[in-house]
Amino acid sequence: MVAVGEAKEEVMQLPDQERVLGFLDCFASDPPNVVLLEGGGPEEREQCALYWSALLNCKSASPGPCLECSTCTRIFSGTFRDQYFFSGSEGPIKIEDVRGIRNVMGQKPDSDGFRVFIVSQAQELTSSAANALLKSMEEPLPNNAFVLLAPERNKLLPTLVSRSWVLTLKWSDAGFAGLEEVQAWVERLLDFWDTGKGLFEHTAKKSDVDADLVRHIIGVCQKSLLHLMIGRLEDPVSKYWNSCLDSTYFGNLDNLFKKSLQALDYQVNPPLVLDWLAIQVYQWCNLDRS
Ligand SMILES: [Zn+2]
């Protein structure tokens, strides 16, 4: 038996993932069938998956899971009966491993919450196992939720990714010494959105702008979007967007950031991705001014 409060400690080890946890909180009232968590480290991805599982099952969620009740505790100790965990850390996840799912899915969960299937290291699914899983996802039965975890989405079958609601955990800052540089770029973006000037002369120096840097810049924008969505205007970007964009643009921004990350995954030239992102946002911010 796991001590009460241990779940809370696990989640407190996720200080950098506030943005993703916030999105999960927002989605809990109408949960997507499949959530794919990429980025971060393997343990962080697993902790976020357990957080989502707790969110779907905790009776005291308001808006996050309480992390103290017996349901939350069992979820974090891996003893919750409606939670199925496929590891993948010891080699490929085979079709036999996922085949049993169909039978289980047809039955009602033991509790009155959600049955959660977590596939950690989803990149270890063999293609036949991935296809079997896909079949289950395409014919969703009520109160079943899937969570796929992988370092990057492009390590999975595209069909699995297109079925999923993808959330990108903050990439590890280890080895990345350029946080001040990220801040400088965010200020340039703000300037550009306001005046239409002062960006391209910097992105034109292509050697200065690599994919890692652009990922971090997008990460800052995503965090600001979350702040904007929950009305916590505590950073300059969310304040600025709040001055010129209404809530109908939240979805556009979210999609834009996801597509930009995807473009980086597909090896699109990082300065181009940054220019494209900047121009899109500029247009939205200035629609009413023209
Ligand atoms: Zn709870």
Residues whose N, C-alpha, C, O or C-beta is under 5 A from the ligand:
A	BS01	ZN	C58 K59 S60 P65 C66 L67 E68 C69 C72
